Amino acid sequence: MINIISINTNRQLGGDNGYTLNGQWMIYSRAKLLCSNNFSSTGIYPKKINIADSYGTSGSIEQITNVLTDNIFFFGWFNKNDASTQPFIKAEVDSLYSWSIKGGKLIIGTSPDELPDINSSILNAKWGYSLTKVATCSLFPTSQGNASDIFNGPFGNVPSVNEGGSLQGFFNTVPSNSVILAREAYGSPTLYLDCNTLDLIAADIDVFTSIGDISSDSNINNNQDKFLANVIVFMDKLQDPPVIMNNENLLICQNIYSTYQWYLNGTMIQDANSQTYLATQNGSYTVEVTLDCGCKIFPKENIVFIPNIFSPNGNGQNDVLYIRGENIKEASLSIYSRWGEKVFESKDITKGWDGTYKGKPCAAEAYAYYVTITFTDGTFVQKKGNITLVR
């Protein structure tokens, strides 16, 4: 099942009220996505689509934090100059961006004339793009676009697609960490994947509407129809950011990616280019991977690393036992001897155990640790295990 969230067209009852999946300009786009000949176990793409029309009132997108991040969010477009439009406030856009950063997938169909009350501090600056208006514009795939499901997917090859209406345009600014999937005739970007958020952003919403030539039934009839359906396939198949698992200091990057590069405390580890890495030092480990879409990204998950051995021998290497990780807000660490005596306790992540108790060096042996960690997103974990002190 593919779950698509679309902003309810009730957000703009007057004017065009149609640039979202239950609006007047997307009636047939919706029909194609819900058609079992296209999306179902027996369709061209073997997953059924469910569409939820939501967030139809100003301020409501702040509730997006409760939505699973495996959903696709179709943003749509609303005329900022229409008096019936319920404005998108900054807190909504901030909440949506935060949801996206945590793994949520967005399709943003924008326009040179954007959302109600839009300014550089709300939507375009949040995602880091800006647009230029032109009379007519099209999307011609780049080499990376041609290699994607968008332009060569299960619904067929798409040599180009049209924008539409009076607000066509191209991007004059996109984030540096992006994959350009289409350009207009003179080379400026018209479709890109933001590798920071893994969101797909088109320069004109009408690539998805009947104004841009979506055909008037539920069938896949032309290039515009193929593009619409292939975009959903692309987003559904888009690889998730990496998650690191720690198995007795063997760090494992879940899922298979095109390339891997491990880092310790932000510094590249030479020749650490496989799916796993054996951690031998205390510190914060991350891995940069290349997704099959071409994006190079670091994991967005909460990470914690506690070594199973440390050596407080004064050589300046691994002398202190610290909790290290990503996105840690608070942490408490307790260390116990094999006799059950507490030899160290701290609730300050900057303070680690130096291998002493009451000012005297502890014996070189195994100790038990207990850790409680609270992350910046409010989640917490409790971990326990053994640490061996060597000298």
LINCOR-V846136 format. One record per backbone hydrogen bond with DSSP energy under -1.0 kcal/mol. CO is the residue of the C=O (numbers start at 0). NH is the residue of the N-H. If there is no record, write none. Layout:
BEGIN
CO,NH ; CO,NH
END
This chain:
BEGIN
1,49 ; 2,71 ; 3,51 ; 4,73 ; 5,53 ; 7,10 ; 8,11 ; 10,85 ; 13,16 ; 16,23 ; 18,76 ; 19,22 ; 22,25 ; 24,209 ; 25,29 ; 26,30 ; 27,31 ; 28,32 ; 29,33 ; 34,37 ; 34,38 ; 36,43 ; 37,44 ; 39,42 ; 44,39 ; 44,46 ; 47,1 ; 49,3 ; 51,5 ; 53,7 ; 56,59 ; 58,61 ; 59,62 ; 60,63 ; 62,65 ; 63,66 ; 67,70 ; 70,104 ; 71,4 ; 72,106 ; 73,6 ; 78,81 ; 81,84 ; 88,92 ; 89,93 ; 90,94 ; 91,95 ; 92,96 ; 93,97 ; 94,98 ; 95,99 ; 96,100 ; 97,101 ; 98,103 ; 99,102 ; 104,72 ; 105,199 ; 106,74 ; 107,201 ; 109,204 ; 114,117 ; 118,121 ; 122,126 ; 123,127 ; 123,128 ; 129,171 ; 129,172 ; 131,169 ; 136,162 ; 138,160 ; 139,182 ; 141,145 ; 142,146 ; 144,147 ; 147,151 ; 150,157 ; 152,155 ; 155,152 ; 160,138 ; 167,133 ; 169,131 ; 172,129 ; 175,177 ; 176,194 ; 178,192 ; 180,141 ; 181,189 ; 181,190 ; 182,139 ; 183,186 ; 187,183 ; 188,170 ; 189,202 ; 190,180 ; 190,181 ; 191,200 ; 192,178 ; 193,197 ; 198,193 ; 199,107 ; 200,191 ; 201,109 ; 203,206 ; 204,207 ; 208,213 ; 209,212 ; 214,216 ; 221,225 ; 222,226 ; 223,227 ; 224,228 ; 225,229 ; 226,230 ; 227,231 ; 228,232 ; 229,233 ; 230,234 ; 231,235 ; 232,236 ; 242,253 ; 244,251 ; 246,249 ; 248,278 ; 249,246 ; 250,276 ; 251,244 ; 258,289 ; 260,287 ; 261,268 ; 262,285 ; 263,266 ; 266,263 ; 268,271 ; 270,272 ; 271,261 ; 274,252 ; 276,250 ; 283,264 ; 285,262 ; 287,260 ; 288,296 ; 289,257 ; 290,293 ; 294,290 ; 296,288 ; 302,325 ; 304,323 ; 307,387 ; 309,389 ; 310,312 ; 317,310 ; 320,352 ; 323,304 ; 326,375 ; 329,373 ; 331,371 ; 332,345 ; 333,369 ; 334,342 ; 334,343 ; 335,367 ; 336,339 ; 340,336 ; 343,334 ; 345,332 ; 347,350 ; 352,320 ; 354,361 ; 356,359 ; 359,356 ; 362,364 ; 364,388 ; 366,386 ; 367,335 ; 368,384 ; 369,333 ; 370,382 ; 371,331 ; 372,380 ; 373,328 ; 373,329 ; 374,377 ; 378,374 ; 380,372 ; 382,370 ; 384,368 ; 386,366 ; 387,309
END
